[in-house]
Structures are given as structure tokens and as C-alpha cells.
Amino acid sequence: MYCTKCGAQVRDGDKFCPSCGAALNSSPAYIDPFEPQTNYNPPPVQQPQNQWQQTAPTEENSMAIIGFIFAFIFPIVGLILSIMGLKKRQYHGLAVAGVVISIISIIIYVIAVIVIIATWDPYVYYPYY
């Protein structure tokens, strides 16, 4: 059974509508299905609830972003900027990635310099000595 005032669904034994509080007739009158209804209000449509709440814009952590980029090119600068970016919560993972990549890049550069120095033979490159 539906409320004649607001269109909400009500149980058969109810005296009042739980939505709008209108008095209900216990014996519904006959309604001609072919006669146009002028006082019919369709039941209200519930809008879906948004599960994701809008968050206020936060301050951008540019140190983490720049540190991550510099981790590949200039690892010492990238390490410093990424450590500075660790203080902010936004892009914290990017700052950690910048620190890790910077450390790995520094290690690779140090190993490359050691290999170049160890294999350097001045007589190969300068035969007139």
C-alpha cells in the first residue's frame, strides 16, 4: 500500500504514513485505472550516496617530485631534495622512491668510477710517453 499524499510505501495496518504523517484510510477506495490521476505524487527518488568524500586541496610536495626526477640525473641533488620532501605527507611514497633511486644511482656511479680508474692505462691512450 502507498500513501496517497507522499507516495511512500506503508504497511497495511498503519494508521499514519511514516514519511509524511498523513492519516491513512484503512479501506482504500476504488480507483479507476483509466481515469487520470491529478493528485498523484510519485515516490521520492533517493540519490545515490557518494562514497568518496571530497578532500580539501593540499599543498603540493614539489621537493619530492623534483627529487625523484633528479635522482636519475644528479643523484646527490635528488637525494637531498627527496629527503627534504619526506617531511610532508603528500607524495611521501615518491619521496621514498627518490631516496632509494638516488642511493642506488650513487652506488652505480661510484662503481663505474672505480672500474674506470682501475682499468685506466695511460700508455694505451697516450702512446708517446
DADA-V491454 format. One record per residue. RES is the residue in three letters. SS is DSSP state (@ for helix, = for strand, . for the rest). PSI is psi in radians with two decimals (999 if undefined). NEAR is the number of other ideal C-beta (glycine too) atoms within 12 Angstrom. Layout:
# DADA-V491454
res->RES ss->SS psi->PSI near->NEAR
res->RES ss->SS psi->PSI near->NEAR
This chain:
# DADA-V491454
res->MET ss->. psi->2.57 near->19
res->TYR ss->= psi->2.60 near->26
res->CYS ss->. psi->2.37 near->29
res->THR ss->. psi->-0.29 near->22
res->LYS ss->. psi->-0.89 near->20
res->CYS ss->. psi->-0.23 near->22
res->GLY ss->. psi->0.09 near->21
res->ALA ss->. psi->2.62 near->24
res->GLN ss->= psi->2.30 near->16
res->VAL ss->. psi->2.75 near->27
res->ARG ss->. psi->2.80 near->15
res->ASP ss->. psi->-0.61 near->13
res->GLY ss->. psi->-0.02 near->9
res->ASP ss->. psi->2.48 near->20
res->LYS ss->. psi->-0.47 near->16
res->PHE ss->= psi->2.64 near->19
res->CYS ss->. psi->2.27 near->24
res->PRO ss->. psi->-0.32 near->17
res->SER ss->. psi->-0.91 near->20
res->CYS ss->. psi->-0.24 near->19
res->GLY ss->. psi->0.15 near->15
res->ALA ss->. psi->2.56 near->21
res->ALA ss->= psi->2.42 near->14
res->LEU ss->. psi->2.51 near->26
res->ASN ss->. psi->2.32 near->20
res->SER ss->. psi->-0.50 near->14
res->SER ss->. psi->1.87 near->8
res->PRO ss->. psi->2.43 near->13
res->ALA ss->. psi->2.72 near->8
res->TYR ss->. psi->2.30 near->8
res->ILE ss->. psi->2.20 near->15
res->ASP ss->. psi->2.11 near->8
res->PRO ss->. psi->-0.33 near->7
res->PHE ss->. psi->-0.16 near->6
res->GLU ss->. psi->2.28 near->10
res->PRO ss->. psi->2.39 near->9
res->GLN ss->. psi->2.23 near->14
res->THR ss->. psi->-0.42 near->7
res->ASN ss->. psi->0.36 near->14
res->TYR ss->. psi->2.22 near->15
res->ASN ss->. psi->2.13 near->19
res->PRO ss->. psi->2.70 near->12
res->PRO ss->. psi->2.55 near->18
res->PRO ss->. psi->2.47 near->13
res->VAL ss->. psi->2.20 near->8
res->GLN ss->. psi->2.28 near->8
res->GLN ss->. psi->2.45 near->6
res->PRO ss->. psi->2.46 near->7
res->GLN ss->. psi->2.37 near->7
res->ASN ss->. psi->2.08 near->7
res->GLN ss->. psi->-0.43 near->6
res->TRP ss->. psi->2.10 near->7
res->GLN ss->. psi->2.50 near->7
res->GLN ss->. psi->2.31 near->7
res->THR ss->. psi->2.63 near->7
res->ALA ss->. psi->2.52 near->7
res->PRO ss->. psi->2.36 near->7
res->THR ss->. psi->2.89 near->11
res->GLU ss->. psi->2.36 near->14
res->GLU ss->. psi->2.43 near->15
res->ASN ss->. psi->1.40 near->26
res->SER ss->@ psi->-0.45 near->21
res->MET ss->@ psi->-0.69 near->30
res->ALA ss->@ psi->-0.70 near->33
res->ILE ss->@ psi->-0.84 near->25
res->ILE ss->@ psi->-0.69 near->27
res->GLY ss->@ psi->-0.66 near->39
res->PHE ss->@ psi->-0.72 near->34
res->ILE ss->@ psi->-0.80 near->24
res->PHE ss->@ psi->-0.27 near->28
res->ALA ss->@ psi->-0.51 near->35
res->PHE ss->@ psi->-0.57 near->23
res->ILE ss->@ psi->-1.04 near->18
res->PHE ss->. psi->1.59 near->21
res->PRO ss->@ psi->-0.53 near->29
res->ILE ss->@ psi->-0.76 near->20
res->VAL ss->@ psi->-0.73 near->23
res->GLY ss->@ psi->-0.66 near->35
res->LEU ss->@ psi->-0.78 near->33
res->ILE ss->@ psi->-0.82 near->22
res->LEU ss->@ psi->-0.64 near->32
res->SER ss->@ psi->-0.65 near->40
res->ILE ss->@ psi->-0.68 near->25
res->MET ss->@ psi->-0.57 near->23
res->GLY ss->@ psi->-0.26 near->35
res->LEU ss->. psi->-0.33 near->26
res->LYS ss->. psi->-0.46 near->17
res->LYS ss->. psi->2.64 near->22
res->ARG ss->. psi->-0.60 near->15
res->GLN ss->. psi->2.42 near->21
res->TYR ss->. psi->0.57 near->27
res->HIS ss->@ psi->-0.70 near->22
res->GLY ss->@ psi->-0.62 near->19
res->LEU ss->@ psi->-0.64 near->29
res->ALA ss->@ psi->-0.71 near->34
res->VAL ss->@ psi->-0.73 near->22
res->ALA ss->@ psi->-0.68 near->25
res->GLY ss->@ psi->-0.69 near->39
res->VAL ss->@ psi->-0.81 near->31
res->VAL ss->@ psi->-0.80 near->24
res->ILE ss->@ psi->-0.64 near->27
res->SER ss->@ psi->-0.78 near->34
res->ILE ss->@ psi->-0.76 near->21
res->ILE ss->@ psi->-0.71 near->19
res->SER ss->@ psi->-0.69 near->27
res->ILE ss->@ psi->-0.75 near->23
res->ILE ss->@ psi->-0.75 near->16
res->ILE ss->@ psi->-0.73 near->17
res->TYR ss->@ psi->-0.71 near->22
res->VAL ss->@ psi->-0.75 near->16
res->ILE ss->@ psi->-0.70 near->14
res->ALA ss->@ psi->-0.71 near->15
res->VAL ss->@ psi->-0.73 near->14
res->ILE ss->@ psi->-0.74 near->13
res->VAL ss->@ psi->-0.71 near->12
res->ILE ss->@ psi->-0.75 near->13
res->ILE ss->@ psi->-0.70 near->12
res->ALA ss->@ psi->-0.56 near->10
res->THR ss->. psi->0.08 near->12
res->TRP ss->. psi->2.18 near->13
res->ASP ss->. psi->1.86 near->12
res->PRO ss->@ psi->-0.40 near->11
res->TYR ss->@ psi->-0.39 near->9
res->VAL ss->@ psi->-0.69 near->9
res->TYR ss->@ psi->-0.48 near->11
res->TYR ss->. psi->1.48 near->9
res->PRO ss->. psi->-0.12 near->8
res->TYR ss->. psi->0.22 near->6
res->TYR ss->. psi->999 near->8
